[in-house]
Structure formats: C-alpha cells, structure tokens
Amino acid sequence: MIGKRIGGRTYYYLAESARVDGAPRVVTQRYLGTAEEIARAIPGDTAPDSARHRSYGDVAAVWATLERLDFVRRVDALFGTQRAKTTLGTRLAVAVLHQATAPGVPLGDWWAGSAAEDLVRPRPPRSALTTAAHWRALRRLTPERLAAVEATIAEAVLALLGDGTAALAVDVAQFASFTAADCTLASACPDALAGLGLVVTRDGAIPLASRGYRRERGAAPTFAELVEDLRRRAPSTGGGDITLVFHAGQAAQLDLGARSGFVGSLPLSGHPELLAQPASAREPVDPERFAGLTAWDTLAVVDGVRRRVILTHSATLHAAQSRAFADELSTAIRELDGLAAALAAGTHRGDRSQVHAEVGRITRGRRVERALSTTLTGAKSGEIRLTWRVDAAAVARLEEEYFGKQVLVTDQDWPVAEVVTAYRARTHLESTFRWLTGPAVTGPTPRWEWTPERIAAHTLVSVLTATVTHLMRREADLAGMNLSVRELLEQLGGIGETVLRYPSTGGRPRTRRILTDRDPARQRLWEIFGLGG
C-alpha cells in the first residue's frame, strides 16, 4: 500500500509491484481512500449508507420452479426469432411470478420491492415493467398461441412427474369476474362471471389444459358439454381415461347409471339412510393427511344402479357449519323478536298474509325452518301476535345427521383417502383462483376495458400460475407439509431479504444481503425448494 499526499491529505492505494526490465515498477494500483474511509470499510466498523427490505423466499421459490420447467426457453421456442428486447417467454414468466407472489400489487411496484430483479435473467428493461407494457405485449398471444403455450407447459409438467400421470376433469364455476368491454360507463356494465373447466393431475391437482367460458346471457355450456370439450383438449397423460369430478349441484346433469370414470358428491337429502348411520360405523381416513376425517365405505342405489358411496364426516367442517347455523339462528330469532314487538306495539299494520310472508322471509333456509317453530294468532290487522320457539330436538338432529357430512360417489376402486383427495381437487383449485384472481388483481385501466382478448390472456396467466404453484404445493406435500397454495406462498413470503448498501471506497458501492431468520417451517421450505443454492 502506498500513500499520496494531495492538498494536505493522504490518499492510499493498493499497489502491486513487479520487476520490469530488471527494475522494480508499480504495475497495478487500486484506490482505497483516506485512512478514515479505510477504517469505515473494515467489517464490523462500517455503517451502511442505506438499507431496504424486500420479499425473497416466495419469489425465489416460484422462479426456481419456472426454471425447473425450462419455462422461458420452451415458450420462446414456439415463436421463433423475436425482435422485442423482452421475449414472450420472459414476459409470461414474469407475469406468472408476479401473479403468484403479489397479485394485487402493480407490476412496477412489485418488481422494485422484490428480489425478482436479481433472479430473473435475462433482466427486462424498466420500460417493460409496467401494466400498460404488459398488456401491449400480451396482445401478440393469438388463440392458437395461447393453446400452444398451455400445451408446452403441460408437457414440461408431465416430464417432471414421470409416466403414468392420471388426470381429473373439474369445473371452477366461480373462476373470476370481468367488466364487459362494450360499455361506455362502468356503472352500466354488470360484471361478467367467468367459469373455467380444467384437466388437472390427480396427484396435486396441477392444471394441464383449460377451457374458459362466460356465464352471462345463457352463454355457459352445460356441465356435460364442458366435460366432453375438456376430454378433447386434454394432453396425453400416459395413464388411462380422465376421471370426472363434480359436486352435488351438478349430479343431476349426469346420468351416473350409464357413466364411468367419476368422483363426485350427492345431495345429502337423497340418502337419509346413510345419514342415519351411527358414528361408530365410520373409520378414520388418514389421521396425518386428513385430521378429524372419518368415513363409511358402502354401496347405495344411484340413478338406478348400485354404486360405491362413501359417507364422510369432517370435524372441521362440522364445527364450521355449527357456528354458521348458530349465527343464522341468532339472526332469525332477533328479527322475529323485532317483528313480534312491532305487532304487539301496533306499529306493524300488515294483514295476516303479509305477516306470514314476513315470517317466511326471516326463517327462509332449510336448516332454520327445521329448527324454528312459529305461531300466529289473531286474524285482523292490529290484533295479530307472533310467538316462536326453538325445537331443540330438531337442532340435535341437524348436528347428528347433517353437519360435517358429505356423501361421495365413485366407480373407482381407489382407497378412500385417494377418493377424498380427488374430490377435494376442485376445492383446492377454487381456493387458489380466489387468491390469484381476487378483486385486487391488477388489470387494464379503466376496469371496463376487459376485452375478450385480454380475458383470454389473463386466463392463461392465471392457469399457468396455478400450474406452477400447485406443482410447488405437491412438492411440499410430498415432504410432509400439507399447505394450501396461499399458506405455502405466505410462509415463503415470510423469508425476507435486507439489502445493506455501504459507502464506496473506490469503484462501485459495496452491497451486502442478509436474509431474515427462519422458523422450522420456513427452514424446511427453504430446503425443499433448494433456496440455499
């Protein structure tokens, strides 16, 4: 190290000497600074000039999954040479990364506050990271390109999972809502509900193919039509036919006596003989995967044919339904009390038919109607009186026979746990899409500019995001961590990164990155997704 005195101060340089033509010479030197600057640069003695905190774990895990799928290269290979600085493959990868980790945050704000700028390569220019630029770029996705992208990512998923991947067909009727594009005022445009039919893997409910549809003005396909369309769209899964998954409201549209390959639920009211079975008839399904879930596996006549039915009881669902019923009953009682008081005080002057209609409105709902008994006395307006009572025996029957129960039907010979897993695929997907496409999701401005093309592009990004996050959820589940997509991403999002920026001692300022402490669950996820490098 050598010092040079300039203007009364000494500045130090790190010098390297060597013999040149037999004489010692300084061949390289690097500026270090003054003595004070060098002291501040010694680890432990230097205070950073600035610090900022940003999300890391969720962004890093999603990006690592995209890289495992070879997402950018596979998508770009579909389109050949592209003149844009940011290719469609990178565009879609960033869109998926953004929607998975911050669906309600504008694209540019999310990029500045996350570790994406250090992970995404090639790094998009700042001008590409705006909502407007995002939508302009996605206009290049024609219907044919949308289908091709979905198919190539499905191939990547199947390649990761290996041969013999069985598939399910499900309907997510409440996928999202969009404001119609042919309106001049947003207030005059009712939201158009969109549904989504999906082919997903049986293991992990990972989307492979999709068909979006609108649900207004009678445009929605019947469930049977949707199923047939999904069969045509489905990629080769390497393992048998596609199993149809349906809920109780859709059962009436299907002739289960003639159909094969299905898992669904039936209306509870159609099988009182099953509901009357004592709790002792049920056995635990899988205490580790389904805590508090018991089932009775038997046969029953469904659409004229004896089918395998499974009566399940969930302690968690029972508790939730019991709380909801208590709230409904309390609300009805409060309104009946108010109506009775108004009749007694003479402030309600309706005739008997009007009062009867009001009582019917208050007690509307099968469960409340069964539990409340009401009596009207008097015939003339001003003389009518109302009394009511709670039928404790009816409440007990509801608790014993209905709460927490489902009747599943299938023609598959899978273990009960696998039947339950297949049926719950739709529930998991609905939960995922509520998280990804909720009202806070960033879209076109103003909101009524949702054109069919934009809806199609947004649907593709949402489906690809569900594909990536459900693949991650499957990996966590295989490692013993049974989490929903939202829970998984929230846990990963709790792994933050603090970036410390130190003053320059010559050249570029020095930066140091420190990750937040990780509890055992986050440390396990860190290891599962290989975030330690």
Salt bridges, closest charged atoms under 4 A:
GLU36 OE1 - ARG9 NH2 3.88
ASP70 OD2 - ARG73 NE 2.42
GLU117 OE2 - ARG52 NH2 2.91
GLU117 OE2 - ARG54 NH1 3.28
GLU117 OE1 - ARG126 NH2 3.41
ASP118 OD2 - ARG54 NH2 2.23
ASP118 OD1 - ARG123 NH2 3.94
ASP118 OD2 - ARG513 NH2 3.17
ASP203 OD2 - ARG474 NE 2.89
GLU216 OE2 - ARG214 NH2 3.37
GLU216 OE2 - ARG217 NH2 3.38
GLU228 OE2 - ARG231 NE 3.86
ASP229 OD2 - ARG211 NH1 3.34
ASP229 OD1 - ARG232 NH2 3.30
ASP229 OD2 - ARG233 NE 2.88
ASP241 OD1 - ARG231 NH1 3.17
GLU273 OE2 - HIS271 ND1 3.32
ASP297 OD2 - ARG308 NH2 2.79
GLU328 OE2 - ARG367 NH2 2.75
GLU335 OE1 - ARG361 NH2 3.09
GLU358 OE2 - ARG361 NH2 2.95
GLU399 OE1 - HIS318 NE2 2.75
GLU418 OE2 - ARG289 NH1 3.35
GLU430 OE2 - ARG426 NH1 3.10
GLU449 OE1 - ARG454 NH1 3.52
GLU475 OE2 - ARG68 NH1 2.03
GLU490 OE2 - ARG486 NE 3.22
GLU497 OE1 - ARG54 NE 2.65
ASP519 OD2 - ARG522 NH1 3.77
GLU527 OE1 - ARG524 NH1 3.58
